[in-house]
Amino acid sequence: MLQIFYDSQDFFLLKELEKMGPKKGVISQSVKDVIQSLVDDDLVAKDKIGISVYFWSLPSCAGNQLRSVRQKLESDLQGSNKKLAELVDQCEALKKGREESEERTEALAQLNDIEKKHKELKNEMVQFADNDPATLEAMRAAIEVAHQSANRWTDNIFTLRQWCSNNFPQAKEQLEHLYTEAGITEDFDYLELSSFPLSSSSHDPETPKQLLVEDQA
């Protein structure tokens, strides 16, 4: 399709290109996509004049584009070569003082032992995390928030039940049935939070770590 533009050095409408496409081995239905691809690659220019869209491409435009691409590639190559030289220099500098020796081998072995010991200690710390005072204090705070939230929702449910009773007294039986289906039974009440057995000074691994929540009867 580019050859059509280069040979004529003229401006074309899409309909004209669709008629000329088959002569260049491009079926009419594919001409639009091919031309758009060339436009996207900056090989063909287009512009709207009035209500018509014209396409054109000159050999000089393609040459200028190729020269621009070449200049960019050459610039990228120079930058890459410069970066490579810098990395080679850094690599050589890092090698200094790291030559293989008995002293270095021994130091690396000691480092490996220390890292292994450090990993073992970290794993051991994980096992005692449940008894960490900070962890226990965070658990205490989280439980208190959960307890307050649960009772706040309980209060909302009681308020809603009272509102329904006041506004729909004739539907008492239906409402009670609805409450039962939703799990709101006669023993539904606020939750009581028992004394939390954990404290920031507790270090006994046998100390229970569970929250005892009971219904107020």
Long-range contacts (C-beta under 8 A, 24 or more apart in sequence): 1-26, 1-31, 1-34, 1-35, 1-38, 1-44, 2-38, 2-43, 2-44, 2-57, 2-62, 5-44, 5-55, 5-56, 5-57, 5-58, 6-57, 6-58, 6-59, 6-62, 9-56, 9-58, 9-59, 10-56, 11-54, 11-55, 11-56, 12-54, 12-55, 12-56, 13-52, 13-53, 13-54, 13-55, 14-53, 14-55, 17-55, 128-205, 130-209, 131-202, 131-203, 131-204, 131-205, 131-207, 133-200, 133-201, 133-202, 133-203, 134-200, 136-198, 136-199, 136-200, 136-202, 136-209, 137-200, 139-198, 139-209, 140-196, 140-198, 143-193, 143-196, 143-211, 144-193, 147-191, 147-193, 147-213, 150-191, 151-190, 151-191, 154-188, 154-189, 154-190, 154-191, 155-190, 157-184, 157-188, 187-215, 187-217, 189-215, 189-216, 189-217, 190-216, 191-215, 191-216, 192-216
